[in-house]
Amino acid sequence: MEFLKLMTKRNSAIHRRGLLAAGLGFAALVLSGCRMDMHIQPKYLPYEATDFFADGREERQPVPGTVARGQLRLDELFYSGKINGAEADVFPFPITRNDLERGRERYNVYCTPCHDYTGNGEGMIVQRGFPQPPSYHLPRLRTAPVGHFYGVITNGFGAMYSYAARIEPADRWRIAAYIRVLQLSRNATISDVPPDERSKLDAAASAPSTALATGKSE
Ligand code: HEC
């Protein structure tokens, strides 16, 4: 009997402790439920409708004249290849050997599939049926201002799509400079070659033709 009493006493103690814990838990729930900050945010989700603005849209248009950070393109020559709206025949920065190397590398990546490594316009995609581009060595393109090449890369031209999303402006100029190199290579005379470099021409002439085609010959 004594044992039974003891057990009941212990049980009710446990029971009381349980009740207390449950009560505290409930209080915590109720109290935290009353806090609005960060838990339920009064906000609009993208493209939500609202009757707050007259046009019924919660999203606003940018204020007229807004320029996104990094998008202020005041340098007409650098960004459009033009001077006062006409295709320019000057580069916006001095072209160094490094720029030509970079131009060749980018040209080989982006342009050779159609224009091929020499600029004849007989790239692999053309051999597989894509419309053939004109050769860079036509008189019309040899005399075209360099801004024309910049513009074609930027805006596309006829069947050729724009490369603006893939090639940043400075690299477009470097590619344009490298196209000038390709054009010159067809029309250069021996006097264009510095005397101490001339002996290398004989070596290049006897090298396998693929060295020239991959642009690896120096
Ligand atoms: C997918 C094939 C393709 C690629 C890649 C390509 N082009 Fe072209 N390109 C063409 C075609 C096709 C034309 C002719 C478009 C026409 O006249 O409708 C053309 C024309 C041109 C012209 C001549 C425009 C004129 O005045 O006649 C230039 C310059 C040119 N491309 C430069 C480039 C450069 C630079 C690159 C690399 C950044 C490049 N293209 C990459 C297909 C391509």
Boltz pocket constraint, residues with backbone or C-beta under 6 A from the ligand:
constraints:
  - pocket:
      binder: B
      contacts: [[A, 106], [A, 107], [A, 110], [A, 111], [A, 112], [A, 113], [A, 114], [A, 115], [A, 125], [A, 130], [A, 131], [A, 132], [A, 133], [A, 134], [A, 148], [A, 149], [A, 152], [A, 153], [A, 157], [A, 158], [A, 159], [A, 160], [A, 161], [A, 163], [A, 167], [A, 175]]
      max_distance: 6.0
